[in-house]
Amino acid sequence: MKKFIIFALLLNSSYVYNTVPYIFCIDGGGSKTVLQVINAQGTVLPLVRQREIVNKIETAGSNIKSVGIDGARQALYDLIDDTTIENDKALRDILSTCLVVSGMAGMVSVDSRNTVIKLFEELGIHKDRLLLTNDATLALQLVPGDGAILIAGTGSICLGKKGNERYQVGGLGYLLGDEGSGYAIGLQALKAALAHEYGWGKPTSLTSELCKLYNVQKLKNVLQALYKGKVTSSQIAHAASIVLAQAAAQDNVAIEIVNNAAAQLCDLVTTMTMMGDLSDCQVHVWGGLFKSNSADSLINIIQQCPIIQQRRISLVNQAYQNATTLFAQQNICIDSESQDSSWQAAQKLLGSCSSPDTYEKK
């Protein structure tokens, strides 16, 4: 009787995964969360929201460390609600029958992962149909063989791998880390613009532009909100796009801030290169900074670093891709006949990876 029950469960599991109509691919970051839906063959399917056909849905950030449980919940709900797919099927109605692959920033502990799992369960997703991990951990699996990733969005982190070893440089959050990130750039811009406004800093166009961003007559009017924690790290990171634009317009203060950020990102990569003894491999770059008009110059500064040159490290810009979609296409969407086994293999692959906060060299 016991053998029959086990066989029935295995048969049912295989049937469930082989008949899954769609795979939901969710990338959750500090500033935005992105959803794409693919079929069993890996094709990205069109979605309809407000009568507009799109290939992805974007909502606010879902990093549970920066936006909290309620913010992450709202971002996930906003991805699904009022959106349809083939033949006007509402995503909310079909979600429980689909697989979900998600890489979420801020999941660096068992507790934070369990909290996010509960948010998905609220949406009706059974945890057996959910492949959930830290966004950086997932992105690292897309690097062929040995290599590393550099993420520079709201925050920053560099992860590397060589054989079975895993390494981390940076990624300590906005108080102690996030070197070269959008947050770091935004914070330096605020400091420089306030110094200009008060009269002891260099003149810069950042002052007026940041006043427009934060909708204030004087930038000093945001100080109280800043010190009371009413301005989030992602809101500070929004200033990065202004800094990059003003640097391109030859504002000297903005240029200095961008150059400092590029040097910090270069330090993350070179430290990783030495720490992991990496050579003849790729570093994939991800995040909002590498989607900007300044992406090529940022990448070039890192690429021209002597250590990177000597060790023949090549940088690959993946920022315009969605990591979870690529991961699902490469590791799950092999063919419908083997989808159940590939799903289990993908779970095993990510399950074997250490949490990013334990990536010190063993």
N, C-alpha and C positions, 0 to 999 in steps of 0.2 A: 504493500500500500504506500509506504514511504517513498519507494523508488518511483512509483507512478506519479505521485505528487510532484517530485523533483522534475521528472520528465515533462509533466504538463506545464510547470512554471517556465522551464527552458523553452519549450515549444511556443508558449504564449509570448515570451520575451522576444524571440526571433520574429514572430509574426508582427508584433507591435512595431519593431524598428524597420522591418522590411516594407511596411505599409504606411510609414510616415509620409505625409504629402509634402511638408515643407520643413525647412530648417531656418529658425530665426537666429540671426547673427547680430549680437549687440556689443558695441564698443562703448564703454563708459569712462569718461574722463572728468577732469576737474571743471572744464568749461562747457562741455557738451556731451551728449549721448547720442549715438547713431545706431539705427536699425536698418539692416538689409535682410531680405528674405530670399532664400534660394530653394530650388527644387532638389530632388535626389541626384540629379546629374550635375549640380553645381551652378546652374544658370541663375543669375540674379533676375528676380521677377519684378515687374512694374507694380507699384503701389498707387492707390488713389486716395488723396486727402483733399477735401474742399474742392472737389472736381478737377484737381490737378494731378497729372500722372508724373510720378517721380520714381527714382530707383533707390531712394533712401529717405528715411525720416530722421530729423534732428530735433532734439530737445535740449533742455538745460543740463548742466553737469550732474553727475551721479556719484562722484567720489564721496563715499560715506564719511570720510574723515573731515571733509571741508563743508559739505552741504547738510550733513546729518541724516538721520533715518527718514525724516519727513521729506527732505529735499530729494533724496534718492528715490523714494517711493513715487513722488510726483513725476520725476523725470521718466521713470519706467512706465507709469500709467499713461503719460502723455504720448509715449511712443506708440502705444497700442490702440488707444481710443480713437474713434472717428476715422479709422483707416481701413480700407478694403483691399482685397486682392482678387485674383481671377474670378469672374462671374459674380462680382459684388459680394464676395464672402467677407464678413467682418473679421478682422484679426482677433478681436476679443472672443468671437465664437469658436474659432478653430484652434486657438492657442494650446488648449489642453491636449490636442491630438498631435502636436508637433514637437520636434526637438529644438532645444535652445542651446546655443553656444555663446558664452559671454565672457569677455575680458573686462574687468572692472578695476579702475584705479582705486587705491586706498585699502584694498583687501590684503593686509599684511599679517593677519593673525587668524586663528581658528574662530575666535569670537566674531570678528568682522565678517568673515566668510559665512558663518552661520546666520548672522543677521541679514545678509543679502539674500541667502537662500530662502529665508522666510518671506522676504519681499516678493520673490518670484512665486512662491507658493500661494501668496495672496492673490496673484494674478491667475491662479489655476494651473500652474505648471508643477507637475510631480517631479521631485528631485531626481528620480531615475531617468528623466528625460532632459535633465539640465547638466551641461558641462560648464562649470563656473570656475574661473581662476583669476588671478591678478593679471591686469592688462600687459604688464611688462613680461611676466612669465610666459604668457601666450606668444607675444611677439618674438621672444628669443627662439622659440621653436621653429620660426620661419627662416632663421639663418641656417644655410646649409653647412653641416659639419661644425668645426670650431669657428668662433667668431663672437660678435657682440651686438648689442643694440644700444642706441642713445635716444632717449625720449626727452624732448624739450617742448613742453606745452605750458600749461599752468605751472606745473612742477618739472623737475628733471631727475633722471636716473640713468645710470649706465650699468647694464648687466652683461656678463660674458660667460662663455662656456668653452672648455677644452677637455675633450674626452668626457669623463664622468664628473669633472669638477665644475662648480658653479661659483661665480664671483659677482660682487656688487660694489659699485663705487657711487657715492652720492645717494640720493633718494631719502634723505632724512627729514624731509618736510620743510615748510616755509620758515620755521623758526631757526633751524640748524643747518639747512641744506638748500636744495632747489637752485644750485648754482647755474647761472646762465639761462634760467627759465623765464617764461613770460612774467611770472610773479617778481622775480629778481629784477628784471628790466623795468617793470612798472614801479616797483618800490624806489629804484634809483632815479627814475624820472620824477616821481613825487618829491623826493629829497632835493633834486636839482631845481625843480620848478618853484618849490617853496623858498629855497635859498634866494632865487632870483626875485621872487615877490617881496620878500622881507628886506632885500637890498644888499645882502652880502654874497650873493652868488652871481655867476656869469649870466648874461642875458641869453634867453632861449625862447624859441617859439613854443616850447613844450608847455609853458605856463598858461598861455591862452587856450591851447588845444585841450589841456587837461581840465580847465574850467568848463569848457564845452562838454567834455565827456561826463563830468560829474554834476553838470548843471548848477554851477555856483558862480557868483560874481567874483569872489576871491577864493583862491585855492585853500587859504587858511580856514575857510568855513567847513572843510571836510575833516579837519583835525579831530574835532570832538567825536565825530562818527567813527573815525579810525581807531581812536583809543578806547572807545566803548565796544569795539568789535562789531560795529554795524556795517562795516565795509569788509566784504569777504576777500579771501585770497584770489578767487577767480575774478572779482571786480577790479582788484589791483592789476591782475594779469591782463585785463582788457586794454590797459594803457600801453601794452607792448606794441600793438599795431600802430599806435600813434607815434611811438618812438621810432619804429622802423621807417614809417613814412617820412618823418621829419629828418631822419638821417639821410634818406635818399634825396631830400630837398636841401642837403648840405648844412643842416643845423649842427654846429660844432659840438654842442653838449650832447645831442642825440647820437652823433657819430661816436663819441667817446663811450657812451653807455653801451652801444651795440658792440663796439670793439672789445670792451671788457667782458660782455656776455659771451662773445665768440671765444675769447681766451679761456674763460671758465669751462665752456663746453669742451674745448680742446684739452684742457687739463683732465677732465673726466675720462676722455677717450685714451689719452696717453697713459694715464695711471692704470686704466684697465688693461691696456696693451702690455705694460710691464708686469702688472700683478699676475695676469694669466699667461704670460710669456707667449703672446699671440703673434703669429706672422702668417703671411700668405693667406689671408682670410678676409671676410667681409664684416663691415659694421653697418647695420641697417639703422637709418635715422627716421624717427617718427615724431609726431607732435606738431602743434600749430605753428611754431616758429619756422618749421621747414616747409610750410605751405605759403609762406610770405614771399613777397618780391625779393626779399633779401636772402632767401634760402640758399641760392647758389653761392653767394659771397660767404655766408656762414660755413657752408660745407667746404668751400675752397680753402678757408683759413685752417680748418682742421686737417684737410687733406695735405696741405703743404707743410705741416709740422714735420721736422726732421725725423722724429721717432716713427711716425706713421709712414713716411717715405722709406726709411731704412728697412722697416719690417714688411713693406709691400701690403699695407692694409688699404683696402678700397672701400669707400663710403657709397652706400646705395640709398637713395632717397625713396622711402616707402610711404611718406606722409600722406600722399593722396589716395592711398589704399585703406581699406578697412581690415584690420588684422584678423578679426574673428571670421570674416568672410573668406579670406585667403586660407586660414587654418582649416575651416570646414571644407573648402573645395579641395585642399590637398590631402586631408586626412580622413574625411568622412564620405565625401561624394565620389566614391570609386565606381560603384554601380549598385543598382538596387538589390542585386542578389546578395551582396556582401555587406550591406549597410549596417546590419546588426553587429558583425564582427569588427568593422572599421570604427563604429561608435565606441565599442568596448576598448579597442586599441587606442583611440584618441583619449579616452578617459584614463587609461593606464599611462599614456605618455605624459599627460599633464600631472597626473597623480604622483608620478615618480620625481617631479621637479620639486626642489626645496622652495619654501616660501622665500620671497626676495629678502626678507630681513634675516635670513640665515645663510646668505651667500658668501660669507667669509671663506677664505681658503681653508680647507680641512687639514 
